[in-house]
Each structure stands twice: as C-alpha cells, then as structure tokens.
C-alpha cells in the first residue's frame, strides 16, 4: 500500500528528529569524555572542570595493593638482612615498625650470634586483605601464604644447612598494618605454622 504524502512527511520529520537527538547525545558524550578544555557557564565565564576523586572501591583496591607491597617490601628487606647477617644499609624501617620491626631485629641478632645466614628467597601470596580507610591512621589486616621452601638457614662459616627438621614449608602469616603519613607499614606479623596453605 503506497504511503500518502502527509505520512511520508511525518516519517521524514521523525527520522530527522531521531538523527538530531542522536547527534546531540553523541556531542554531549564527547564533551564529557574529553573534559580537559575549559567550558563556559551560563554567564559566559570559563572554568576548568574539577577532577573527580577516586571511587571508594578504587581507593580500596589501591590500598590493598599498597598493603601487600609494604609486606613484600618487609620480607625482601628482612631476607637481605638475614642473608648478610646485618641490618646495616637495610631499609627495613621503611616497611616495618613496632612489633614487626622488633621481630626482624631480634631474628637478625640471634642469627648473627649463632653465625647463621640465609640463602634463597621465600614466595609470598596474598590470601585476604581487609583495609579500613575511615580510621586515621588507616589500618589493614593481611593474610598471606608464606612459602619458604627456597629459604635455607646455613652456617656462615661452613655453608651447611642448620635448618631444623620437619619444619612446615608453606603456612599462613597474619599481618597487621597501619599508615604513617601516606606510607603503609607492617606493625605485626604472626606465623601460624599449623595452618598450611
């Protein structure tokens, strides 16, 4: 059935309105996506758009990564210190404080007294991270799987292993962290050798 002239005109006008609306939506999207240029307000004044702050979820994800990095940094600094038998030149204080720092210092001192150093490096995997960004300083709890199969205590003079027999190689470590300024530090790290991972 052939369309009448008025119906064809209505369809033509409707198609034009749809195309115009689509073009406006596209223009608004592009303007908001670019967002770098100054935009005039109703009075003709221009101002730079304010940058949006990260969403709470993004801030939480970023904090979780920083928490793990702090723990990994502590482990790396500790391994370097125990492999040399000294904390001299160590940056352990960047990653650990309170009980965690005292524990590392004690371990290095005891090893030094017994002529023990370590060889190899452990592997660490995050199992669970909980951060509290509302509290100041920020706080976090980190549960890691600590794998020390490649870390061996040896007599510094002989190079022979002094590892105690039947020690678990993979176990859970529960760590507490807090912020000092913007930096995350480990305040306590408790090994649970009865919990394999």
C-alpha positions in Angstrom: 0.0 0.0 0.0 1.5 3.3 -1.0 2.2 6.0 1.6 0.3 9.3 1.4 2.3 12.5 1.2 1.5 13.6 4.8 2.5 10.2 6.2 5.8 10.3 4.2 6.4 13.8 5.5 5.7 12.7 9.1 8.2 9.8 8.7 10.8 12.1 7.2 10.4 14.6 10.1 10.6 11.8 12.7 13.8 10.4 11.1 15.3 13.9 11.2 14.4 14.3 14.9 15.9 10.9 15.7 19.1 11.8 13.9 19.3 15.2 15.6 18.7 13.6 19.0 21.4 11.0 18.3 23.9 13.7 17.2 23.2 15.7 20.4 23.7 12.6 22.6 27.0 12.0 20.8 28.1 15.6 21.2 27.3 15.5 24.9 29.1 12.2 25.4 32.2 13.5 23.5 32.2 16.8 25.5 32.0 14.9 28.8 34.6 12.4 27.8 37.2 15.0 26.7 36.6 17.1 29.8 40.0 18.8 29.5 39.0 22.1 27.9 37.5 25.0 29.9 33.8 25.2 29.4 31.7 28.3 29.6 28.9 28.6 32.2 25.6 30.3 31.7 27.2 33.7 32.2 29.9 33.1 29.7 32.7 32.5 32.3 35.0 29.7 31.7 36.3 27.3 34.4 38.3 24.1 34.4 36.3 21.0 35.3 37.1 19.6 38.7 38.8 16.2 38.7 36.7 13.6 40.3 38.3 11.8 43.3 38.7 8.0 43.1 35.7 6.0 44.0 35.7 4.2 47.3 36.2 0.9 45.5 39.2 2.3 43.6 40.7 3.7 46.7 40.2 0.3 48.5 41.8 -1.6 45.6 44.8 0.8 45.6 45.1 0.5 49.4 45.1 -3.3 49.2 47.9 -3.3 46.6 49.9 -0.8 48.8 49.4 -3.1 51.8 50.7 -6.1 50.0 53.6 -4.1 48.6 54.5 -3.0 52.2 54.5 -6.6 53.4 56.5 -7.8 50.4 59.0 -4.9 51.0 59.4 -6.0 54.6 60.1 -9.6 53.6 62.6 -8.6 51.0 64.4 -6.3 53.4 64.4 -9.0 56.1 65.8 -11.6 53.7 68.5 -9.2 52.5 69.5 -8.6 56.2 69.5 -12.2 57.2 71.5 -13.2 54.1 74.2 -10.7 55.1 73.9 -11.1 58.8 73.4 -7.4 59.4 70.8 -4.7 59.3 73.4 -2.2 58.2 72.2 -0.5 55.0 68.8 -2.1 55.3 65.6 -0.2 54.5 63.6 -2.4 56.9 62.3 0.7 58.7 60.5 1.8 55.5 58.3 -1.2 55.7 58.1 -2.3 59.3 57.5 -0.7 62.7 56.6 -1.7 66.2 56.5 -5.5 66.9 57.3 -6.4 63.3 60.4 -4.3 63.2 61.5 -5.6 66.7 61.0 -9.2 65.5 63.2 -8.7 62.4 65.9 -7.0 64.5 65.8 -9.9 67.0 66.0 -12.6 64.3 69.0 -10.9 62.7 70.7 -10.5 66.0 70.1 -14.1 67.1 71.3 -15.4 63.7 74.4 -13.2 64.0 75.2 -14.6 67.5 74.9 -18.1 66.1 76.9 -17.5 62.9 73.8 -18.1 60.7 72.8 -16.5 57.4 70.1 -17.4 55.0 70.2 -18.4 51.3 67.4 -18.2 48.8 64.1 -16.2 48.8 60.6 -17.0 50.0 57.5 -16.6 48.0 54.5 -14.7 49.3 50.9 -14.8 48.1 48.1 -12.6 49.4 45.1 -14.7 50.6 42.9 -12.0 52.0 43.3 -8.2 52.6 41.0 -6.0 54.7 41.5 -2.3 54.8 39.9 0.4 56.9 40.3 3.7 55.2 37.8 5.6 57.5 40.1 5.2 60.5 43.1 7.6 60.9 45.8 6.3 60.6 44.4 3.8 58.2 44.5 0.1 59.3 44.7 -3.2 57.4 44.8 -6.9 58.1 46.7 -9.1 55.6 46.6 -12.9 55.4 49.4 -14.3 53.3 50.6 -17.8 52.3 54.3 -17.8 53.1 56.3 -20.3 51.1 59.9 -20.7 52.5 60.8 -23.8 50.6 63.6 -21.9 48.8 64.8 -20.1 52.0 67.5 -22.0 53.9 69.4 -21.0 57.1 73.1 -22.0 56.8 76.2 -21.8 58.9 78.1 -18.8 57.7 81.5 -20.5 58.1 80.7 -23.9 56.6 77.7 -23.1 54.3 75.9 -26.2 55.7 72.2 -26.1 56.4 71.2 -25.7 60.0 67.5 -25.9 59.3 65.5 -27.8 62.0 63.9 -31.0 60.7 60.2 -31.3 59.9 59.5 -27.6 59.6 56.5 -26.6 57.6 57.4 -25.0 54.2 54.1 -23.3 53.4 52.0 -21.7 56.1 49.7 -18.8 56.9 51.0 -15.4 58.2 48.6 -12.9 59.7 49.9 -9.4 59.4 48.6 -6.1 60.8 49.5 -2.8 59.1 48.9 0.9 59.5 49.8 4.1 57.7 52.4 6.5 58.7 51.6 9.6 56.6 50.8 8.1 53.2 53.0 5.0 53.7 51.8 1.6 54.8 54.0 -0.3 57.3 53.7 -3.7 58.9 53.2 -3.5 62.7 53.0 -7.2 63.4 53.4 -10.4 61.5 52.4 -13.7 63.2 53.3 -17.0 61.5 50.7 -19.8 62.0 52.7 -22.8 61.1 49.8 -25.1 62.0 47.8 -23.7 59.0 49.3 -25.0 55.7 48.4 -23.1 52.5 
